Amino acid sequence: MFDNLRRRMGLLYPIVSALGVALLVMTLSRAGLALWQWDRVTAAEGWGTLFLSGLRVDLSALSYLFILPALLCVLLAGSGTLGRGFLKGLRLFLVVALWFVVFMELATPSFILEYDVRPNRLFYEYLKYPQEVFGMLWSGYKPELFIGFVVSSLTLRLAWGWSGNWISDLSAPRWYWRPVLALLVVIIGVGGARSSLGHRPLNPALVAYSTDPLMNDLVLNSAYSMVFALKQAESEDSAFDYYPEMDRQEIVQRVRAATSLSASDFVSGAFPTLAEHPASFQGKPKNLVILLQESLGARYVGGLGGLPLTPNLDKLIEQGWNFNRMYATGTRSVRGIEAVTTGFSPTPARAVVKLNDSQRNFFSIADLLRSHGYHTQFIYGGESHFDNMKSFFLGNGFVDMQDFPTFETLNFEGAWGASDEDLYIKAHQQFTKLHGQGKPFFSLVFTSSNHSPFDYPKGRIEPYNQPDQTRENAAKYSDWALGQFMAKARTSEYWKDTLFLVVADHDSRTYGDKLVPINHFRIPAVIVGDGVEPRQDNRLASQVDLAPTLLSLMGISDQHPMIGHDLTREVPREKLRAMMQYYKNFAWMNDDNEVVIYTPEQAAQGFLYDPVASSLTPKAQPEEMERTALANALWGSLAYYQGLYPGVEKQVRVAREESGANLAQGVGAP
């Protein structure tokens, strides 16, 4: 059979053989993943669609992969020096290509367990930080590493043997047939790659069929999923690439109307959301400390109805201003940093922490507070360059990056760096020092112990479950460290002059069969400090509301472009909302738990969210709500690409230019 195929395929036999092996690997992997997720595939009623559309995606991906080698093969392969040299290069390419396909499918189950999707942009972005990632893998994923090494070695060995057989004894056509074959390869290859006669070639949205994001991802293969994400990242995704169109004027009008500000509060023609924000607190401005908790969803917080893992945070919830219905804007740490420190709306693109044009002259509360004479700092137990945090912070208002030198004595160092208790010890030292120097300060303290592989020092807590190195135990240890710090802070000199916000960046693992699993976006957020009265706030709130609220509560009156609500004031109930970005899906939820969700290249879908059952029931929503949701889904991309979210220096410079232009035209002249 193979001899007959070799004779019929001629010079294309190596390509066809490799394509067949890769197609088999992708199909078997998809079948295995589907059996693993049997209940969700059955619920989506997608067994046939899964495999038929999956075959279409696989053929498209393999057409992209092999079209150039196939074209060169029919033009160059042969018995001459050039032909033999090409075949050696082709053999190497086929081995690497097959290894890549196998490796990506092999990595998929672990990635799905963590993120509930196939490998995507996060997969290759983490490769930029080999020390942290390989440390994490070695600490917590030794069996997976062993399996990966064995299967990769076996794949390379088999592929090398097979490819040697494939390129031997190839029958070359007469020279005049080569151009004809080349044209045929181009036609079939391009057609297979596009897999569509429409204006746009095949893309993930074209084969999406379910409201369960994982089911739509299973249609893809992991090589295609990651390469597509890489291609999209090069253009820095825009919401305008995914959601329905809306003109700039309507976006601005609706975004402004969704805030709790009046039209007279907005102060700039150049920056549509730049507005005056008077502080509700009129005393001496306070220091600010944000304790950003890694991966601490509400389901791990006893005081919010979750697991009994956080007794110290539960006490703060009783003693401080607690937000019972606070929702994160995204599922990654950089998205939480974006929301908490800049108040910026989430987009389908990477968070602004990682985008090129936001590395300087982009608004952050650090930049604003520095203009008020504050010492601004970032304290983190790991490497601050991770996720581009250091570059973004130093370019936008932070002047002090507190890290942990290698010679510093630590109680414990895990895969992600210094333990939370060491982090808080340094934080306490810094706050004591700055207060003693009479400097007002803002500090962002970012924990890391509650992150895979969940390693922490023994003897601090009574384990919640076994083995010790679990997500629940890491959350419990992180809370223990928080409690140790808060006990010191309460007896410190800086306590009376400082506000503390304890807030999560996101939930630990956001997954589910919904377009947006809203229950996994609920997070703890509580403000404590001298003079902060205990309060259980049941208003719906978003992470983007925290920064405006903190500035007002600190006593900082100024202009800024943030669109979040100042929750120290009454906010009309109809304007309370949460916005959530789940990969390329955007959700807008109002105070009645009515939801509008936008997915790529689709019309708005309406739902009613039940927080008790964690369910989304289809329910048509008013067009007005859909349009407001769309405007806010598009605003972040509009603001980023048009430079509408300025830092203090840019605000001042443009204000001077506007003032000069008005004087030149006689505007405001006597």
C-alpha positions in Angstrom: 0.0 0.0 0.0 2.7 2.5 1.0 4.7 1.6 -2.2 1.7 2.3 -4.3 1.2 5.7 -2.4 4.9 6.5 -2.9 4.6 5.9 -6.6 1.4 8.0 -7.0 2.6 10.9 -4.9 6.1 11.1 -6.3 8.0 14.0 -4.8 5.1 14.9 -2.5 5.3 11.5 -0.7 7.3 12.9 2.3 4.8 15.8 2.7 1.7 13.6 2.4 3.1 11.1 4.8 4.0 13.7 7.4 0.7 15.4 7.0 -1.1 12.1 7.5 0.8 11.4 10.8 0.2 14.9 12.1 -3.5 14.7 11.2 -3.8 11.4 13.0 -2.1 12.9 16.1 -4.5 15.8 16.1 -7.5 13.6 15.7 -6.6 11.2 18.4 -5.8 14.0 20.8 -9.1 15.7 20.1 -10.9 12.3 20.7 -9.1 11.8 24.0 -9.9 15.4 25.1 -13.5 15.0 24.1 -13.8 11.7 26.1 -12.2 13.4 29.1 -14.8 16.2 28.8 -17.6 13.8 27.9 -20.3 15.6 30.0 -19.5 19.1 28.5 -19.3 17.8 24.9 -22.6 16.0 25.4 -24.3 19.1 26.9 -23.1 21.1 24.0 -24.6 18.6 21.6 -21.5 18.8 19.5 -20.0 15.4 18.9 -20.4 15.6 15.1 -19.6 19.3 14.9 -16.5 18.8 17.1 -14.9 16.3 14.8 -16.1 17.6 11.4 -15.1 21.2 12.2 -12.0 19.9 13.9 -10.9 18.1 10.7 -11.4 21.3 8.8 -9.2 23.2 11.2 -6.6 20.5 11.2 -6.4 20.5 7.4 -6.2 24.3 7.4 -3.4 24.3 9.9 -1.4 21.6 8.1 -1.9 23.4 4.8 -0.2 26.5 6.3 2.5 24.3 7.8 3.3 22.3 4.6 2.5 24.5 1.7 6.0 26.0 1.4 7.9 22.8 1.9 5.6 21.1 -0.7 6.1 23.8 -3.2 9.9 23.7 -2.8 9.8 19.9 -2.9 8.2 19.8 -6.4 10.6 22.5 -7.7 13.9 21.4 -6.1 13.9 17.8 -4.9 15.8 15.4 -7.1 19.1 13.6 -7.6 21.4 16.6 -8.1 23.5 18.3 -5.4 20.8 20.9 -4.9 18.1 18.3 -4.8 19.9 16.1 -2.3 20.7 19.1 -0.1 17.1 20.1 -0.1 15.9 16.7 0.9 18.2 16.7 3.9 16.8 20.0 5.0 13.2 18.7 4.4 13.9 15.7 6.6 15.0 18.0 9.4 11.9 20.2 8.9 9.5 17.2 9.0 11.0 16.0 12.2 10.7 19.3 13.9 7.2 19.9 12.6 5.9 16.5 13.9 7.6 17.1 17.2 5.9 20.5 17.5 2.5 19.0 16.8 2.9 16.2 19.3 4.4 18.6 21.9 1.5 21.0 21.7 -1.1 18.3 22.1 0.9 16.8 24.9 0.9 20.1 26.8 -2.8 20.6 26.3 -4.4 18.6 29.2 -2.3 20.4 31.8 -3.1 23.8 30.3 -6.8 23.0 30.2 -6.7 22.0 33.9 -5.3 25.4 34.7 -7.0 27.7 32.3 -9.9 25.7 30.8 -8.8 26.5 27.2 -6.2 25.1 24.8 -2.7 26.7 24.8 -3.0 30.3 23.7 -1.2 33.6 24.1 -0.4 32.8 27.8 1.5 29.7 26.7 4.2 31.5 24.7 4.1 34.7 26.8 5.3 32.7 29.9 8.2 31.4 27.8 9.7 34.9 28.1 10.4 34.2 31.7 12.2 30.8 31.7 13.6 31.1 35.3 10.2 31.5 36.9 8.4 29.1 34.6 11.0 26.3 34.7 11.3 26.8 38.5 7.5 26.4 38.8 7.5 23.3 36.5 10.3 21.6 38.4 8.8 22.3 41.7 5.2 21.2 41.0 5.1 19.3 37.7 7.8 16.7 37.7 5.6 13.9 36.4 4.4 16.0 33.5 8.0 17.0 32.8 9.0 13.3 32.8 6.2 12.3 30.5 7.0 15.3 28.2 10.6 14.3 28.0 9.9 10.6 27.2 7.2 11.3 24.6 9.3 14.1 23.0 12.3 11.8 22.8 10.2 9.0 21.3 8.6 11.4 18.8 12.0 12.7 17.6 13.4 9.1 17.3 10.4 7.8 15.3 10.1 10.9 13.2 13.8 10.7 12.3 13.4 7.1 11.2 10.2 7.6 9.3 11.4 10.8 7.5 14.5 8.9 6.3 12.3 6.4 4.7 10.0 9.0 3.2 12.7 10.9 1.3 14.4 7.8 -0.1 13.9 6.5 -3.6 11.6 9.4 -4.7 10.6 9.4 -8.4 11.0 12.8 -9.9 8.8 13.9 -12.8 10.1 15.4 -16.0 11.1 19.0 -15.8 8.1 20.4 -17.6 5.7 18.8 -15.1 7.3 20.6 -12.1 5.7 24.1 -12.8 2.3 22.3 -13.3 2.7 20.5 -10.0 3.9 23.7 -8.3 0.7 25.5 -9.4 -1.4 22.6 -8.2 0.3 22.7 -4.8 -0.3 26.4 -4.5 -4.0 26.1 -5.4 -4.6 23.2 -3.1 -2.5 24.6 -0.3 -4.0 28.1 -0.3 -7.5 26.7 -0.6 -6.9 24.3 2.3 -5.3 27.0 4.4 -8.2 29.5 3.8 -10.8 26.8 4.1 -13.4 29.3 3.1 -14.7 30.9 -0.1 -15.7 34.0 1.9 -14.0 37.3 2.3 -12.2 36.1 5.4 -10.2 32.9 5.8 -11.0 30.3 8.5 -10.6 31.6 12.0 -11.7 30.3 15.4 -14.9 32.4 15.4 -16.0 30.7 12.1 -16.1 27.3 13.7 -17.3 28.3 17.2 -20.6 26.5 17.9 -21.1 26.5 21.7 -21.6 28.8 24.6 -18.9 26.7 26.3 -15.5 28.3 25.4 -13.7 25.0 26.0 -15.9 23.2 23.4 -15.0 25.9 20.8 -11.4 25.4 21.7 -11.6 21.6 21.3 -12.5 22.2 17.7 -9.1 23.7 17.2 -5.8 21.9 17.6 -3.2 23.4 20.0 -0.6 24.3 17.4 -3.2 26.3 15.5 -4.6 27.8 18.7 -1.2 29.1 19.8 0.0 30.3 16.4 -3.2 32.1 15.9 -2.9 33.8 19.3 0.7 34.8 18.4 -0.4 36.3 15.1 -3.1 38.3 16.8 -0.7 39.5 19.5 1.6 41.0 16.8 -1.2 43.4 15.9 -2.1 44.1 19.5 -5.8 43.1 19.4 -8.4 45.7 19.3 -12.0 45.3 20.4 -12.9 46.8 17.0 -11.6 43.6 15.4 -14.1 41.5 17.3 -17.3 43.4 18.3 -19.9 45.3 16.2 -19.1 48.7 15.0 -20.0 52.0 16.8 -18.8 55.5 15.9 -16.5 57.4 18.2 -19.0 60.0 19.2 -21.6 57.4 20.4 -18.8 55.5 22.3 -17.7 58.6 24.2 -21.3 59.8 24.9 -22.3 56.4 26.3 -19.2 55.8 28.3 -19.6 59.3 29.9 -23.3 58.7 30.5 -22.5 55.4 32.3 -20.3 57.1 34.9 -21.8 58.9 37.9 -20.4 62.3 36.8 -22.3 65.2 35.3 -21.5 66.8 31.9 -19.9 69.8 33.6 -17.3 67.6 35.4 -15.5 66.7 32.2 -12.8 69.2 31.5 -10.9 68.4 28.3 -11.7 68.3 24.6 -8.7 66.2 23.9 -9.4 63.5 26.5 -13.1 62.6 26.6 -13.1 61.1 30.1 -10.8 63.5 31.9 -12.8 65.0 34.7 -12.7 66.8 38.0 -13.0 64.4 41.0 -13.3 66.2 44.3 -12.4 64.0 47.3 -15.1 63.1 49.9 -12.5 63.1 52.7 -11.2 66.7 53.4 -8.6 66.0 56.1 -4.9 65.5 55.8 -4.3 63.2 52.8 -3.6 59.6 53.8 -1.0 57.1 52.7 -2.3 54.2 50.5 -1.3 50.5 50.6 -2.8 48.1 48.2 -2.3 44.4 49.2 -3.0 42.6 45.9 -3.7 39.0 46.6 -2.7 36.4 44.0 -5.5 34.2 42.7 -7.9 34.6 45.6 -11.4 34.2 44.3 -14.4 34.7 46.5 -14.9 30.9 46.6 -11.8 30.6 48.9 -13.0 33.3 51.3 -15.1 32.2 54.2 -16.5 35.7 54.8 -17.9 35.7 51.3 -19.5 32.3 51.6 -16.5 30.3 50.3 -14.2 27.7 51.9 -13.0 28.4 55.5 -9.4 29.2 54.4 -9.1 32.9 55.3 -9.9 33.6 59.0 -7.7 36.7 59.0 -9.3 38.2 55.9 -12.7 37.3 57.3 -11.9 39.5 60.4 -11.0 42.4 58.1 -14.3 41.9 56.2 -16.1 42.3 59.5 -14.0 45.3 60.7 -13.6 47.3 57.5 -15.5 48.5 54.4 -16.3 45.3 52.6 -17.6 45.0 49.0 -19.7 41.9 48.9 -20.3 42.0 45.2 -17.0 43.0 43.8 -16.1 41.6 40.4 -12.7 41.3 38.7 -12.3 42.6 35.2 -10.3 39.6 34.0 -8.5 36.3 34.7 -4.8 37.2 34.8 -2.7 39.2 37.3 -1.8 41.9 34.8 -5.5 42.5 34.2 -6.0 43.0 37.9 -3.0 45.3 38.1 -4.5 47.2 35.1 -7.8 47.7 36.8 -6.6 48.5 40.3 -3.8 50.9 39.5 -5.1 52.5 36.3 -8.9 52.1 36.4 -8.7 51.1 32.7 -11.4 49.1 31.1 -10.6 45.6 30.0 -10.2 44.8 26.3 -9.6 41.6 24.2 -6.0 42.8 23.9 -3.3 42.1 26.4 -3.6 44.3 29.5 -2.0 47.7 29.2 0.8 46.6 31.5 2.2 44.7 28.4 1.2 46.9 25.5 3.8 49.0 23.7 2.1 52.4 23.7 1.2 52.4 27.4 4.7 52.1 28.8 4.9 55.8 29.4 2.5 58.8 29.6 -0.3 56.4 30.5 -2.5 57.2 33.5 -1.9 55.4 36.8 -2.7 56.4 40.4 1.0 56.1 41.1 1.7 58.9 38.6 -1.1 61.1 40.1 0.0 60.5 43.6 3.6 61.2 42.8 2.5 64.6 41.5 1.1 65.2 45.0 4.4 64.5 46.5 3.9 60.8 47.4 6.7 58.2 47.4 5.4 55.5 45.1 6.7 51.9 45.3 6.1 48.3 44.2 6.9 45.5 46.5 7.0 42.0 45.1 8.6 38.7 46.2 9.4 37.6 42.6 11.2 39.1 39.6 9.5 42.4 38.9 10.3 42.1 35.2 7.8 39.3 35.0 4.7 40.1 32.8 6.5 43.4 32.0 5.5 44.9 35.4 8.8 46.7 36.0 8.8 48.5 32.7 5.2 49.6 33.0 5.5 50.7 36.6 8.7 52.7 36.1 7.3 54.4 33.0 4.1 55.4 34.7 4.7 56.8 38.2 6.4 54.2 40.3 9.8 55.3 41.4 10.8 52.5 43.8 10.9 48.8 43.0 11.5 46.8 46.1 12.9 43.4 45.3 14.8 40.7 47.2 18.5 40.5 46.5 20.0 37.0 46.3 22.0 37.6 49.5 19.0 38.6 51.6 18.0 36.1 54.3 14.5 34.7 53.8 12.3 32.5 55.8 11.3 30.7 52.7 11.8 31.0 48.9 9.5 29.2 46.5 9.3 28.9 42.8 8.0 32.4 42.4 10.4 34.0 44.9 10.1 35.2 48.4 7.3 33.9 50.5 4.4 36.1 51.5 5.6 36.4 55.1 9.0 37.7 53.8 7.1 40.0 51.5 5.1 41.5 54.3 8.1 41.8 56.6 9.8 43.9 53.9 6.6 45.9 53.4 6.4 46.7 57.2 10.0 47.8 57.2 9.4 50.1 54.2 6.3 51.7 55.6 8.0 52.3 59.0 11.0 53.8 57.3 8.9 56.1 55.0 6.6 57.2 57.8 9.7 58.0 60.0 11.0 60.2 57.2 7.7 62.1 57.0 7.0 61.0 53.4 3.5 60.3 52.3 3.6 57.0 50.4 1.7 54.7 48.0 2.7 51.1 47.9 1.5 48.2 45.8 2.3 44.9 47.5 1.8 41.9 45.3 1.7 38.4 46.9 2.8 35.3 45.0 2.6 32.3 47.4 -0.9 31.4 46.3 0.3 30.4 42.8 1.1 27.1 41.3 3.0 25.0 42.4 1.7 26.2 45.8 4.9 25.8 47.8 5.1 27.5 51.2 6.9 27.0 54.5 5.7 24.2 56.7 4.6 24.7 60.2 2.7 27.9 59.7 -0.8 26.5 59.2 -2.8 23.4 59.8 -3.3 22.0 56.3 -6.8 22.1 55.0 -6.3 19.1 52.8 -3.7 16.6 51.5 -1.2 16.7 50.0 0.2 19.8 51.6 1.1 21.5 48.3 -2.4 22.4 47.2 -4.2 25.5 46.1 -6.3 25.5 49.3 -3.3 25.2 51.6 -1.5 28.0 49.7 -4.5 30.3 50.1 -4.6 29.4 53.8 -0.9 30.2 54.2 -1.2 33.5 52.3 -4.0 34.5 54.7 -1.8 33.5 57.7 0.9 35.8 56.4 -1.7 38.6 55.8 -2.8 38.2 59.4 0.8 38.5 60.7 1.3 41.7 58.8 -2.0 43.3 59.8 -1.3 42.6 63.5 2.0 44.5 63.1 0.4 47.3 61.1 -2.3 48.0 63.7 0.3 48.7 66.4 2.6 50.7 64.1 3.0 54.5 63.9 1.9 54.5 60.2 -1.4 52.9 60.9 -3.3 56.1 61.8 -2.2 57.8 58.5 -2.8 54.9 56.1 -5.6 53.3 54.1 -5.2 49.6 53.3 -7.0 47.9 50.4 -6.9 44.1 50.4 -8.1 42.9 47.0 -7.6 39.9 44.8 -6.2 40.2 41.2 -8.5 37.4 39.9 -9.8 34.0 40.8 -7.4 31.1 40.8 -8.8 29.2 37.9 -11.6 30.6 35.8 -13.4 27.9 34.0 -16.9 26.6 33.1 -19.3 26.0 30.2 -20.6 29.6 30.0 -19.5 32.3 27.6 -18.3 34.1 30.6 -18.2 32.2 33.9 -19.3 35.1 36.0 -19.1 33.2 39.4 -15.4 33.0 38.9 -15.0 36.7 38.6 -16.3 37.5 42.1 -13.4 38.5 44.4 -12.8 39.9 47.9 -12.1 43.6 48.3 -12.1 45.3 51.7 -10.7 48.7 52.8 -9.4 49.0 56.4 -7.6 51.7 58.3 -7.9 54.2 61.1 -11.3 55.9 60.8 -12.8 53.4 58.3 -16.1 52.4 59.8 -17.3 48.7 59.4 -19.6 48.5 56.5 -21.1 45.7 54.4 -21.5 47.2 50.9 -23.9 45.1 48.8 -23.8 47.4 45.7 -22.5 45.8 42.5 -19.0 46.9 41.9 -16.1 46.4 39.5 -12.3 46.5 40.1 -12.2 49.7 38.0 -14.2 51.4 40.8 -11.5 50.9 43.4 -9.0 53.5 42.4 -11.4 56.4 42.2 -12.9 55.3 45.5 -9.5 55.1 47.2 -8.4 58.6 45.9 -11.6 60.1 47.3 -11.2 58.3 50.6 -7.6 59.4 50.9 -8.4 63.0 50.4 -6.9 63.5 46.9 -8.9 65.9 44.7 -7.7 66.1 41.1 -8.4 65.5 37.5 -8.1 62.0 36.0 -9.6 59.9 33.1 -10.9 56.9 35.1 -14.5 56.0 34.5 -15.0 54.0 37.6 -17.5 55.1 40.3 -16.4 56.9 43.5 -18.2 54.5 45.9 -17.8 56.9 48.8 -20.7 58.7 47.2 -24.2 57.6 46.3 -24.2 56.0 42.8 -27.6 55.7 41.0 -28.6 52.1 41.1 -29.1 52.0 37.3 -25.5 52.9 36.8 -24.0 50.1 39.0 -22.3 47.6 36.8 -19.5 45.1 36.4 -17.5 44.5 33.3 -15.6 41.3 32.7 -13.2 40.2 29.9 -12.9 36.4 29.4 -10.4 35.9 26.6 -12.3 37.5 23.6 -15.7 37.6 25.3 -16.9 40.7 27.1 -19.7 40.8 29.7 -21.6 43.7 31.1 -23.8 43.1 34.1 -26.1 45.5 35.9 -27.3 45.6 39.5 -30.2 43.3 38.7 -27.8 40.6 37.4 -29.0 41.2 33.9 -26.1 40.5 31.5 -25.1 41.4 27.9 -22.2 39.4 26.4 -20.3 40.2 23.2 -18.3 37.4 21.5 -16.1 37.8 18.4 -18.1 38.6 15.2 -21.4 37.9 16.8 -24.4 40.0 17.9 -25.0 40.7 21.5 -26.5 37.9 23.7 -28.6 38.6 26.7 -28.8 36.6 29.9 -30.0 36.6 33.5 -27.3 35.6 36.0 -28.2 33.5 39.1 -25.4 34.0 41.7 -26.7 31.1 43.8 -26.8 28.5 41.0 -24.0 30.2 39.1 -26.1 29.9 36.0 -26.7 32.1 33.0 -30.2 31.8 31.5 -30.9 33.4 28.1 -32.9 36.5 28.4 -33.2 39.3 25.8 -32.0 42.6 27.1 -33.0 46.1 26.0 -31.2 47.6 23.0 -30.1 50.5 25.2 -28.3 48.2 27.5 -26.7 46.4 24.6 -25.4 49.7 23.1 -24.0 50.9 26.5 -22.3 47.6 27.0 -20.9 47.8 23.4 -19.6 51.3 24.0 -17.8 50.2 27.1 -16.4 47.1 25.4 -14.9 49.3 22.7 -13.8 52.2 24.9 -10.6 50.7 26.1 -9.3 50.0 22.6 -10.3 53.5 21.4 -8.6 55.1 24.4 -5.4 53.1 23.9 -5.0 53.5 20.2 -5.9 57.2 20.2 -3.9 58.1 23.3 -7.0 59.2 25.3 -5.8 58.0 28.7 -3.1 60.4 29.6 -0.6 60.5 32.5 -0.3 63.7 34.5 2.6 65.1 32.4 0.6 64.7 29.2 -2.6 66.1 30.8 -0.7 69.3 31.8 1.0 69.7 28.4 -2.2 69.3 26.4 -4.1 71.6 28.9 -1.5 74.3 28.2 -1.8 73.8 24.5 -5.6 74.0 24.7 -5.4 77.1 26.9 -3.0 78.8 24.4 -5.2 78.0 21.5 -8.3 79.4 23.3 -6.4 82.6 24.1 -5.2 82.9 20.5 -8.8 82.7 19.3 -10.0 85.1 22.0 -12.0 82.5 23.9 -12.5 83.7 27.4 -10.8 87.1 26.7 -12.5 90.1 28.3 
